[in-house]
Amino acid sequence: SISSSTGKPDAMITDFPSISPKHTAIYNEGIKRKKLEAFDDSQTKHIKINSNAQSILEKIVEEQLKQCIMINTLQESNDELKHKIFENRKLLQNILTILTLGLLTIINELT
């Protein structure tokens, strides 16, 4: 109960058993160990996250390399096709010229 005159408890409990230094040391060691375990867990999590991130980045780089190779191959194929188209166009123009000249020659001979 609280004293009405002083506003303080009537009886203060002052006979707490003192904690021995041995128990205090054990308690402190337990806290340190828990902090270290939490730190180790945190470090392990960071290492795993970094490892996963690195693995993902390596896969992305590999995929980009494959895409670059594919793009280069397609560009080379495209260049070859352009060259073949140009050659075929020249051949068709020559054939058209020969046919036109032949037709004009035949017409001139008939007239």
MDAnalysis code that builds the backbone (N, CA, C; Angstrom):
import MDAnalysis as mda
import numpy as np

u = mda.Universe.empty(333, n_residues=111, atom_resindex=np.repeat(np.arange(111), 3), trajectory=True)
u.add_TopologyAttr("name", ["N", "CA", "C"] * 111)
u.add_TopologyAttr("resid", np.arange(1, 112))
u.add_TopologyAttr("resname", ["SER", "ILE", "SER", "SER", "SER", "THR", "GLY", "LYS", "PRO", "ASP", "ALA", "MET", "ILE", "THR", "ASP", "PHE", "PRO", "SER", "ILE", "SER", "PRO", "LYS", "HIS", "THR", "ALA", "ILE", "TYR", "ASN", "GLU", "GLY", "ILE", "LYS", "ARG", "LYS", "LYS", "LEU", "GLU", "ALA", "PHE", "ASP", "ASP", "SER", "GLN", "THR", "LYS", "HIS", "ILE", "LYS", "ILE", "ASN", "SER", "ASN", "ALA", "GLN", "SER", "ILE", "LEU", "GLU", "LYS", "ILE", "VAL", "GLU", "GLU", "GLN", "LEU", "LYS", "GLN", "CYS", "ILE", "MET", "ILE", "ASN", "THR", "LEU", "GLN", "GLU", "SER", "ASN", "ASP", "GLU", "LEU", "LYS", "HIS", "LYS", "ILE", "PHE", "GLU", "ASN", "ARG", "LYS", "LEU", "LEU", "GLN", "ASN", "ILE", "LEU", "THR", "ILE", "LEU", "THR", "LEU", "GLY", "LEU", "LEU", "THR", "ILE", "ILE", "ASN", "GLU", "LEU", "THR"])
u.atoms.positions = np.array([
    [0.839, -1.193, 0.000],
    [0.000, 0.000, 0.000],
    [0.877, 1.246, 0.000],
    [0.278, 2.373, -0.408],
    [1.028, 3.628, -0.495],
    [0.633, 4.516, 0.679],
    [1.618, 5.104, 1.296],
    [1.370, 5.992, 2.432],
    [0.696, 7.252, 1.927],
    [-0.331, 7.669, 2.603],
    [-1.044, 8.863, 2.171],
    [-0.254, 10.127, 2.461],
    [0.606, 10.112, 3.422],
    [1.354, 11.310, 3.788],
    [2.562, 11.542, 2.877],
    [3.265, 10.483, 2.480],
    [4.484, 10.662, 1.678],
    [4.272, 10.334, 0.216],
    [3.264, 9.573, -0.105],
    [3.032, 9.164, -1.483],
    [3.969, 8.073, -1.925],
    [4.694, 7.489, -0.989],
    [5.634, 6.422, -1.308],
    [5.103, 5.124, -0.734],
    [5.582, 4.009, -1.265],
    [5.136, 2.735, -0.708],
    [5.520, 2.642, 0.763],
    [4.629, 2.006, 1.529],
    [4.895, 1.846, 2.954],
    [6.130, 0.990, 3.185],
    [6.222, -0.092, 2.475],
    [7.357, -0.989, 2.701],
    [8.092, -1.173, 1.386],
    [9.343, -0.873, 1.359],
    [10.163, -1.050, 0.161],
    [10.802, -2.425, 0.245],
    [10.768, -3.117, -0.864],
    [11.429, -4.421, -0.884],
    [12.876, -4.163, -1.235],
    [13.738, -4.392, -0.303],
    [15.155, -4.117, -0.532],
    [16.001, -5.358, -0.406],
    [15.359, -6.472, -0.172],
    [16.161, -7.673, 0.039],
    [16.167, -8.581, -1.193],
    [16.412, -7.971, -2.392],
    [16.577, -8.782, -3.601],
    [17.817, -9.625, -3.426],
    [17.741, -10.856, -3.864],
    [18.973, -11.641, -3.773],
    [19.979, -11.082, -4.772],
    [21.183, -10.931, -4.353],
    [22.191, -10.399, -5.264],
    [22.581, -11.480, -6.267],
    [22.820, -11.034, -7.491],
    [23.213, -11.967, -8.552],
    [24.716, -12.122, -8.474],
    [25.134, -13.344, -8.412],
    [26.564, -13.597, -8.265],
    [27.292, -13.203, -9.545],
    [28.550, -12.828, -9.425],
    [29.345, -12.496, -10.612],
    [29.383, -13.654, -11.605],
    [29.356, -14.869, -11.084],
    [29.383, -16.036, -11.968],
    [28.124, -16.066, -12.835],
    [26.956, -15.848, -12.201],
    [25.703, -15.832, -12.958],
    [25.668, -14.662, -13.941],
    [26.186, -13.520, -13.513],
    [26.244, -12.354, -14.394],
    [27.115, -12.659, -15.607],
    [28.259, -13.280, -15.378],
    [29.168, -13.626, -16.481],
    [28.494, -14.613, -17.424],
    [27.820, -15.617, -16.863],
    [27.123, -16.606, -17.705],
    [26.039, -15.916, -18.525],
    [25.292, -15.014, -17.872],
    [24.230, -14.280, -18.559],
    [24.815, -13.426, -19.689],
    [25.887, -12.706, -19.381],
    [26.530, -11.861, -20.397],
    [27.078, -12.697, -21.552],
    [27.666, -13.842, -21.238],
    [28.172, -14.732, -22.292],
    [27.021, -15.210, -23.182],
    [25.887, -15.518, -22.536],
    [24.713, -15.943, -23.305],
    [24.252, -14.858, -24.261],
    [24.235, -13.620, -23.770],
    [23.840, -12.490, -24.627],
    [24.833, -12.329, -25.769],
    [26.136, -12.383, -25.450],
    [27.162, -12.266, -26.497],
    [27.004, -13.369, -27.536],
    [26.768, -14.599, -27.063],
    [26.628, -15.736, -27.967],
    [25.419, -15.534, -28.889],
    [24.306, -15.057, -28.298],
    [23.112, -14.813, -29.109],
    [23.374, -13.731, -30.147],
    [24.085, -12.677, -29.738],
    [24.419, -11.609, -30.683],
    [25.315, -12.143, -31.794],
    [26.305, -12.961, -31.424],
    [27.196, -13.538, -32.435],
    [26.432, -14.469, -33.370],
    [25.530, -15.279, -32.794],
    [24.730, -16.178, -33.631],
    [23.860, -15.370, -34.582],
    [23.250, -14.291, -34.061],
    [22.429, -13.433, -34.919],
    [23.296, -12.804, -35.996],
    [24.503, -12.364, -35.615],
    [25.423, -11.775, -36.588],
    [25.831, -12.817, -37.627],
    [26.155, -14.035, -37.149],
    [26.527, -15.110, -38.075],
    [25.380, -15.431, -39.016],
    [24.147, -15.496, -38.479],
    [22.979, -15.742, -39.328],
    [22.826, -14.637, -40.359],
    [23.032, -13.395, -39.905],
    [22.933, -12.253, -40.810],
    [24.004, -12.346, -41.894],
    [25.229, -12.666, -41.490],
    [26.326, -12.814, -42.455],
    [26.018, -13.932, -43.445],
    [25.518, -15.054, -42.923],
    [25.191, -16.191, -43.786],
    [24.115, -15.800, -44.782],
    [23.104, -15.072, -44.303],
    [22.034, -14.631, -45.203],
    [22.595, -13.711, -46.275],
    [23.466, -12.776, -45.889],
    [24.067, -11.860, -46.862],
    [24.905, -12.625, -47.880],
    [25.664, -13.596, -47.399],
    [26.497, -14.395, -48.307],
    [25.615, -15.152, -49.290],
    [24.528, -15.748, -48.790],
    [23.617, -16.483, -49.671],
    [22.971, -15.552, -50.687],
    [22.540, -14.371, -50.230],
    [21.921, -13.402, -51.134],
    [22.926, -12.962, -52.188],
    [24.161, -12.652, -51.768],
    [25.194, -12.239, -52.721],
    [25.500, -13.357, -53.707],
    [25.558, -14.580, -53.214],
    [25.829, -15.725, -54.077],
    [24.712, -15.903, -55.096],
    [23.468, -15.785, -54.638],
    [22.330, -15.899, -55.552],
    [22.344, -14.778, -56.580],
    [22.629, -13.564, -56.136],
    [22.682, -12.423, -57.054],
    [23.785, -12.628, -58.086],
    [24.941, -13.108, -57.643],
    [26.045, -13.346, -58.573],
    [25.676, -14.436, -59.576],
    [25.022, -15.474, -59.120],
    [24.603, -16.558, -60.000],
    [23.629, -16.042, -61.054],
    [22.691, -15.211, -60.629],
    [21.717, -14.634, -61.566],
    [22.428, -13.746, -62.575],
    [23.360, -12.923, -62.107],
    [24.097, -12.043, -63.021],
    [24.923, -12.846, -64.022],
    [25.532, -13.943, -63.571],
    [26.305, -14.790, -64.482],
    [25.400, -15.384, -65.556],
    [24.200, -15.807, -65.174],
    [23.256, -16.353, -66.153],
    [22.831, -15.286, -67.152],
    [22.626, -14.063, -66.667],
    [22.256, -12.960, -67.558],
    [23.383, -12.687, -68.548],
    [24.618, -12.663, -68.058],
    [25.769, -12.414, -68.940],
    [25.888, -13.527, -69.981],
    [25.699, -14.787, -69.555],
    [25.746, -15.909, -70.500],
    [24.677, -15.748, -71.571],
    [23.469, -15.367, -71.162],
    [22.370, -15.190, -72.116],
    [22.673, -14.042, -73.073],
    [23.238, -12.958, -72.561],
    [23.602, -11.834, -73.422],
    [24.671, -12.244, -74.429],
    [25.629, -13.056, -74.000],
    [26.665, -13.536, -74.907],
    [26.045, -14.381, -76.018],
    [25.126, -15.280, -75.644],
    [24.435, -16.094, -76.649],
    [23.683, -15.208, -77.637],
    [23.016, -14.172, -77.126],
    [22.270, -13.269, -77.996],
    [23.200, -12.497, -78.925],
    [24.359, -12.069, -78.412],
    [25.330, -11.359, -79.260],
    [25.827, -12.270, -80.380],
    [26.118, -13.520, -80.039],
    [26.570, -14.479, -81.053],
    [25.481, -14.684, -82.095],
    [24.230, -14.814, -81.624],
    [23.120, -15.011, -82.552],
    [22.938, -13.795, -83.459],
    [23.057, -12.603, -82.892],
    [22.923, -11.375, -83.681],
    [24.026, -11.306, -84.733],
    [25.263, -11.617, -84.350],
    [26.370, -11.602, -85.313],
    [26.139, -12.610, -86.429],
    [25.663, -13.803, -86.064],
    [25.379, -14.831, -87.067],
    [24.290, -14.357, -88.019],
    [23.239, -13.753, -87.467],
    [22.149, -13.246, -88.307],
    [22.629, -12.121, -89.220],
    [23.497, -11.252, -88.703],
    [24.027, -10.172, -89.536],
    [24.862, -10.731, -90.686],
    [25.677, -11.747, -90.398],
    [26.476, -12.368, -91.459],
    [25.566, -13.015, -92.499],
    [24.540, -13.726, -92.036],
    [23.591, -14.351, -92.961],
    [22.877, -13.288, -93.780],
    [22.524, -12.195, -93.130],
    [21.852, -11.099, -93.815],
    [22.756, -10.508, -94.895],
    [24.024, -10.323, -94.575],
    [24.974, -9.792, -95.560],
    [25.116, -10.742, -96.749],
    [25.175, -12.051, -96.468],
    [25.268, -13.037, -97.551],
    [24.023, -12.986, -98.432],
    [22.858, -12.897, -97.797],
    [21.610, -12.827, -98.563],
    [21.550, -11.557, -99.410],
    [21.987, -10.441, -98.849],
    [22.013, -9.190, -99.614],
    [22.906, -9.341, -100.842],
    [24.066, -9.973, -100.657],
    [24.993, -10.179, -101.773],
    [24.353, -11.068, -102.845],
    [23.706, -12.165, -102.424],
    [23.050, -13.066, -103.379],
    [21.920, -12.361, -104.118],
    [21.154, -11.551, -103.388],
    [20.062, -10.801, -104.026],
    [20.629, -9.838, -105.062],
    [21.714, -9.150, -104.720],
    [22.343, -8.227, -105.665],
    [22.825, -8.971, -106.913],
    [23.468, -10.137, -106.714],
    [23.951, -10.939, -107.849],
    [22.778, -11.410, -108.717],
    [21.715, -11.892, -108.084],
    [20.539, -12.350, -108.834],
    [19.895, -11.203, -109.606],
    [19.869, -10.032, -109.007],
    [19.301, -8.863, -109.686],
    [20.115, -8.518, -110.935],
    [21.455, -8.576, -110.814],
    [22.308, -8.312, -111.981],
    [22.047, -9.342, -113.080],
    [21.923, -10.619, -112.691],
    [21.641, -11.666, -113.675],
    [20.305, -11.430, -114.366],
    [19.277, -11.086, -113.582],
    [17.958, -10.818, -114.170],
    [18.004, -9.618, -115.118],
    [18.761, -8.582, -114.769],
    [18.898, -7.424, -115.658],
    [19.585, -7.825, -116.966],
    [20.620, -8.678, -116.859],
    [21.306, -9.153, -118.068],
    [20.363, -9.977, -118.936],
    [19.580, -10.865, -118.300],
    [18.621, -11.686, -119.060],
    [17.605, -10.787, -119.742],
    [17.091, -9.777, -119.011],
    [16.117, -8.855, -119.596],
    [16.730, -8.100, -120.777],
    [17.971, -7.678, -120.626],
    [18.655, -6.965, -121.719],
    [18.797, -7.872, -122.942],
    [19.218, -9.114, -122.717],
    [19.393, -10.061, -123.829],
    [18.062, -10.328, -124.514],
    [17.018, -10.547, -123.721],
    [15.698, -10.809, -124.305],
    [15.190, -9.605, -125.083],
    [15.386, -8.417, -124.525],
    [14.924, -7.198, -125.198],
    [15.683, -7.007, -126.510],
    [17.016, -7.177, -126.479],
    [17.810, -7.026, -127.705],
    [17.429, -8.094, -128.731],
    [17.220, -9.317, -128.252],
    [16.819, -10.393, -129.164],
    [15.473, -10.104, -129.798],
    [14.540, -9.616, -128.999],
    [13.211, -9.295, -129.516],
    [13.296, -8.151, -130.516],
    [14.100, -7.123, -130.230],
    [14.268, -6.007, -131.161],
    [14.918, -6.483, -132.464],
    [15.858, -7.391, -132.369],
    [16.517, -7.923, -133.560],
    [15.510, -8.672, -134.424],
    [14.685, -9.481, -133.783],
    [13.670, -10.239, -134.529],
    [12.693, -9.284, -135.189],
    [12.268, -8.250, -134.474],
    [11.315, -7.283, -135.036],
    [11.955, -6.558, -136.212],
    [13.217, -6.174, -136.081],
    [13.906, -5.475, -137.173],
    [14.047, -6.373, -138.399],
    [14.280, -7.662, -138.173],
    [14.421, -8.581, -139.298],
    [13.091, -8.793, -140.002],
    [12.015, -8.740, -139.251],
    [10.694, -8.948, -139.836],
    [10.232, -7.728, -140.609],
    [10.728, -6.575, -140.295],
    [10.270, -5.377, -140.988],
    [11.110, -5.011, -142.146],
])
